[in-house]
Amino acid sequence: MYAELQVLSPLVPTREAFFLRYCQQNVEEGTWAVVDFPMDSFHDNNIQPSFPLYRRRPSGCIIQDMPNGYSRVTWVEHAEIEEKPVHQIFSHYVYSAMAFGASRWLSVLQRQCERVASLMARNIPDLGVIPSPEARKNLMRLSQRMIRTFSVNISTASGQSWTALSDSCADTVRITTRKITEPGQPNGLILCAVSTTWLPYPHYQVFDLLRDERRRSQQLDVLSNGNALHEVAHIANGSHPGNCISLLRINVASNSSQHVELMLQECCTDQSGSLVVYTTVDVDSIQLAMSGEDPSCIPLLPLGFVIVPVEPIKESNTTSGDGNSMGLSPEEANNIGVQNNSAGCLLTVGLQVLGSTIPSAKLNLSSVNAINSHLCSTVQQITAALSNGTGTGTGCPDNNNNGTVLGSWQEPDGGGAPKQ
């Protein structure tokens, strides 16, 4: 088997692994075992090693049936990693095993089990404007593709390369371009910008702000362009009220025509972090998805937020078993705005715009400046909203690490408005 293990940020290299998987059921004990083990004897001869070098040592899980209908899952994660340098804002998150460790696997497993249960459900009483269980399932699948597209586009998946906008070690803004000609995304030159900021708030508090479309449209006008959002359909995705898919109508105050704009949004959260992703879609596309037709041709250009909790930073001389530092020095913590020995979260904002409808078009500087300004304004408004308007916001650091870049979106020359 081949796998890419990702942190949803271009600042953390993707870990690639080739391994063999063995599965066995013990009927008498009511247990299943899923074990991955390395292909060392094949790896050195036939497979090009990845960088960072990553070997999945014997790892996996044991699943045991419980009398109450639940399952007990024991997970062991064991790997050998020759780590590529990670940006200092993520170093504590990665080296403390929060990013790739067993606890994250368990959290994601539980969340995905709830999502599958919701996908298979047939007796949902309130579907909003969704006409049938089949339409509900198709809309969930479209939303899943939106999540996957967003996740791949803001990471280093499949060797995607990113460019830093500043030489400052504290600057986390990265940009990349893609030339799209296949269905599933808008055809043309797509510009993506991603930035990560440390915030002194619990990740669920940031998640509650960003998933609430009313608060987002009222307090974060840089994202909504001042338009109100109204939920017309709601699909529960799990036991937590934040795990849901929403279909939102965009109320454009200045639009006197009968044209209706919709927004598809999915939110999910667990102990390992939270995700809010959304994209605009037209009514015809939604009707296509809910009619049972193949929705893979519907172009999606999602944007969104990834929020991961960060435990209190330990002293810089505390190390993990492989010698990597699990904490930041006071200087490193100060550079990225982290208050020493304090918990908070890392907020990653990912924006995508269609820079040109011509795939062979060249990227111009005005487009880069515009999306960078939009990204920094977004972070600043989120920070201000979390501090109830009393904080100045962290924004995006400049080369001197002493200010923010503010401003609203301006349409780049030859480009278009951001596709949300």
Sequence and secondary structure as in RCSB ss.txt:
>XXXX:A:sequence
MYAELQVLSPLVPTREAFFLRYCQQNVEEGTWAVVDFPMDSFHDNNIQPSFPLYRRRPSGCIIQDMPNGYSRVTW
VEHAEIEEKPVHQIFSHYVYSAMAFGASRWLSVLQRQCERVASLMARNIPDLGVIPSPEARKNLMRLSQRMIRTF
SVNISTASGQSWTALSDSCADTVRITTRKITEPGQPNGLILCAVSTTWLPYPHYQVFDLLRDERRRSQQLDVLSN
GNALHEVAHIANGSHPGNCISLLRINVASNSSQHVELMLQECCTDQSGSLVVYTTVDVDSIQLAMSGEDPSCIPL
LPLGFVIVPVEPIKESNTTSGDGNSMGLSPEEANNIGVQNNSAGCLLTVGLQVLGSTIPSAKLNLSSVNAINSHL
CSTVQQITAALSNGTGTGTGCPDNNNNGTVLGSWQEPDGGGAPKQ
>XXXX:A:secstr
 EEEE  SSTTS  EEEEEEEEEEEETTTTEEEEEEEE HHHHHHHS   SSEEEE SEEEEEEE TTS EEEEE
E  EEEE     HHHHHHHHTTTTTSHHHHHHHHHHHHHHHHHHH    S  TT  SHHHHHHHHHHHHHHHHHH
HHHTS GGG   EES S TT   EEEEEEE STTS SEEEEEEEEEEEESS HHHHHHHHH HHHHHHH HHHHT
T EEEEEEEEE SSSTT EEEEEEEE TT  SS  EEEEEEEEEETTEEEEEEEEEEHHHHHHHHTTS GGGS  
  EEEEEEEE     TT B TTS BSS  HHHHHHTT  TT  EEEEEEEEEEEEESSTT    HHHHHHHHHHH
HHHHHHHHHHHTTT S       TTSS          TT      
